Amino acid sequence: MTDTRPVMLLTGASRGIGHATVKLFQERGWRLLTVSRQPFSPECRWQEARESHIQADLEDLSAIPALAEIVRGRLANGKLQALVNNAGISPKGPNGGRLGVMGTDAGLWTKVLNVNLVSTALLARALMPELEAARGSIVNVTSIAGSRVHPFAGVAYACSKAALAALTREMAHEFGGRGVRANAIAPGEIATSILSEGTDELVAAEVPMKRLGTPREVAETIYYLCTDQSSYVNGSEIHINGGQHV
């Protein structure tokens, strides 16, 4: 019997926003394919986790075609309803400090841009036939750090996220005629395991709602952008930060 559930491919699925997104989409009847640098953990209790997990390092751009072939082979009807590009790295300096221009060498620039930006474009390019067949949706996860200097996010991360917002606009313009929408979400301070020391003070001083966001709140917005509820939303970047950007 053919599996007729809509399919989402999610990169960076192992924790935080990615993990919450997997749970929400699964609750709502979607089939999930997930990509992570980490191998499948036998401790994972998610039903279908082993067959849904794909181990891949997005820093290695030469491996993108092989990753796309694996995804293609796991689609029952050649259709991919959603591609959510959530994978991202934000290197820190000694003692977890922010890395500025002077602390970021060429190798680190390349690593961050490959994972956070270039792999996103190449993965969408490789899977365009499957997205087009489904009239699918692309959601890129940018950041508040892409539009303002952030006390914790380093320069390479910030630049990669600003560029990802521009890439989203380019995708929306280029892919819209193919029936594929592209949008972005820009989270602010979200309650995950990777929060930096001093986040509580930042929230108190800069977030009008005076609280952290939750991964579930971010996942709900991703879900909206992947469904027909947002059928005429294309090229948008939705801020999810309690008003921190105003």
C-alpha positions in Angstrom: 0.0 0.0 0.0 1.4 3.4 -1.0 2.1 5.9 1.8 0.1 9.0 0.9 1.2 11.1 3.8 2.8 14.5 3.0 6.6 14.4 3.4 8.9 16.9 5.0 12.7 16.9 4.8 14.2 18.6 7.8 17.9 19.4 8.3 19.3 19.9 11.8 16.7 17.7 13.5 18.5 16.5 16.6 17.5 19.1 19.2 15.7 22.4 19.9 13.7 23.8 17.1 14.3 20.8 14.9 13.2 18.3 17.4 10.0 20.3 18.2 9.2 20.5 14.5 9.6 16.8 14.0 7.1 16.2 16.9 4.5 18.7 15.7 4.5 17.5 12.1 4.3 13.9 13.2 1.4 14.7 15.4 -0.4 16.2 12.4 0.1 13.2 10.1 3.2 14.0 8.2 6.0 11.6 7.3 9.4 12.9 8.3 12.9 12.6 6.8 15.6 14.1 8.9 19.2 15.0 8.3 21.9 15.3 10.9 25.6 15.0 11.3 25.0 12.5 14.1 24.2 8.9 13.5 20.9 7.4 14.4 20.6 7.0 18.2 19.0 3.7 19.3 17.8 5.6 22.4 15.4 7.6 20.2 11.8 6.6 20.9 10.3 8.3 17.8 8.4 5.7 15.7 10.0 5.3 12.3 13.1 7.2 13.4 15.6 4.7 12.1 14.2 4.6 8.6 13.6 8.3 8.6 17.1 9.4 9.6 19.8 10.3 7.1 23.4 11.0 8.4 25.1 13.7 6.4 27.5 16.5 6.9 26.3 19.6 5.1 29.7 21.2 5.3 30.8 18.7 2.5 29.1 20.3 -0.5 30.2 17.5 -2.7 28.0 15.1 -0.8 24.8 17.0 -1.5 23.9 15.0 -4.7 24.3 11.7 -2.8 22.1 13.0 0.0 19.4 14.1 -2.5 19.5 10.6 -4.1 18.9 9.0 -0.7 15.9 11.3 -0.1 14.6 10.6 -3.6 14.8 6.9 -2.9 12.7 7.2 0.2 9.8 9.2 -1.4 6.9 6.9 -2.2 5.5 9.0 -5.1 8.3 11.3 -6.1 6.8 14.2 -4.2 8.4 16.3 -1.4 5.9 18.7 0.2 8.3 20.6 2.4 12.0 21.3 2.8 12.9 22.9 6.1 16.5 24.1 6.2 17.1 24.3 10.0 20.7 23.1 10.2 23.1 25.8 11.4 26.4 26.2 13.2 27.5 29.2 15.3 31.1 28.7 16.4 32.3 30.3 19.7 35.6 31.5 20.9 37.5 30.7 24.1 35.1 30.3 27.0 32.1 30.6 24.7 32.8 34.1 23.6 31.6 35.8 20.4 33.8 35.5 17.4 34.3 38.8 15.5 36.1 39.5 12.3 39.5 39.4 13.9 38.8 36.0 15.5 37.4 34.3 12.4 39.8 32.8 9.9 39.2 31.6 6.3 38.5 28.0 7.3 35.8 29.0 9.8 34.2 31.3 7.3 34.0 28.5 4.7 32.7 26.0 7.3 29.9 28.3 8.5 28.8 29.5 5.0 28.8 25.9 3.6 26.5 24.6 6.4 24.3 27.6 6.9 23.9 28.9 3.4 25.4 27.2 0.4 24.2 23.7 1.2 20.7 25.1 1.5 20.8 26.4 -2.1 22.3 23.2 -3.4 19.8 20.9 -1.6 16.8 22.9 -2.9 18.4 22.8 -6.4 18.9 19.0 -6.2 15.4 18.3 -5.0 13.5 20.8 -7.2 11.8 18.1 -9.3 10.3 16.5 -6.2 9.3 19.9 -4.7 7.8 21.0 -8.0 5.8 17.7 -8.3 4.2 18.4 -4.9 3.9 22.2 -5.3 5.9 22.2 -2.1 7.2 24.7 0.3 10.8 25.7 1.4 11.3 27.2 4.8 14.7 28.6 5.7 15.6 29.2 9.3 17.4 32.6 9.6 17.9 34.5 12.8 17.5 37.9 14.5 21.3 38.0 14.2 21.0 38.4 10.5 19.6 41.9 10.8 21.3 43.3 13.9 24.6 42.9 15.8 23.9 40.2 18.4 25.9 39.9 21.7 26.3 36.1 21.3 26.2 35.3 17.6 29.5 35.6 15.8 30.2 37.5 12.6 30.3 34.4 10.3 27.0 33.2 11.7 25.4 36.6 11.4 26.5 37.1 7.8 25.4 33.6 6.8 21.9 34.3 8.2 21.6 37.7 6.5 22.6 36.0 3.2 20.1 33.2 3.9 17.4 35.9 4.0 18.5 37.2 0.7 18.6 33.6 -0.7 15.0 33.1 0.4 14.0 36.1 -1.6 15.9 34.8 -4.6 14.2 31.4 -4.2 10.8 32.9 -3.9 11.4 34.9 -7.1 12.9 32.0 -9.1 10.7 29.1 -7.8 7.3 30.8 -7.6 6.6 30.1 -11.2 7.3 26.4 -10.6 4.6 26.3 -7.9 7.2 26.1 -5.1 7.0 28.8 -2.4 10.1 29.9 -0.3 9.9 31.7 3.0 12.0 32.2 6.1 11.5 32.4 9.8 13.9 34.5 12.0 13.8 33.3 15.6 15.1 35.4 18.4 15.8 34.1 21.9 14.3 30.6 22.0 14.4 28.2 25.0 16.8 25.5 23.8 19.8 23.7 25.3 22.3 26.0 23.5 21.4 29.3 25.1 24.3 31.5 26.0 25.0 32.8 29.5 23.5 36.2 29.9 20.4 35.4 27.8 18.0 36.1 30.7 19.4 39.6 31.1 19.1 40.2 27.3 15.5 39.1 27.3 14.6 41.4 30.2 16.2 44.3 28.5 15.3 43.9 24.9 12.3 41.6 24.5 9.0 43.5 24.9 7.2 40.2 25.9 9.8 39.6 28.7 10.1 35.9 28.0 11.9 33.4 25.9 10.1 31.8 23.0 9.5 28.1 22.9 10.6 25.6 20.2 6.9 24.7 19.8 6.0 28.3 18.9 8.6 28.2 16.2 7.5 24.8 14.9 3.9 26.1 14.7 5.1 28.9 12.4 7.0 26.4 10.2 3.9 24.3 10.0 1.9 27.3 8.8 4.4 28.0 6.1 4.3 24.4 4.9 0.5 24.1 4.5 -2.2 25.6 2.3 -3.0 28.1 5.1 -0.1 30.1 3.7 -0.7 29.4 0.0 -0.1 33.0 -1.1 2.8 33.7 1.3 6.0 33.7 -0.7 9.3 35.5 -0.1 8.5 36.5 3.5 10.7 36.4 6.6 8.6 36.0 9.8 10.1 37.3 13.0 9.6 35.0 16.0 11.1 37.0 18.8 8.5 38.6 21.0 9.1 42.0 19.4 12.9 42.0 20.0 13.4 43.3 16.4 11.3 46.5 16.8 
